[in-house]
């Protein structure tokens, strides 16, 4: 016989939810460098778009993107 299942919302992860949580955390740690590189490329693309066209929408998007990158970096430390 298997042990009784706990009620939903007990604050513990069981079964497939636990496995999914572990896989997500491992994936997050393994791909952090790759994600950061993608964000950096996007920042470069936005700035290049501003430099090429002079359109302020690219500059505003670049500034917002870099601010978000810095905010994320501060939370990660």
Secondary structure, DSSP 8 states (H G I E B T S, - for coil): -------TTSS---HHHHHHHHHHHHHHHHHHHHHHHHHHHHHHHHHHHHHHH--HHHHHHHHHHHHHHHHHHHHH-
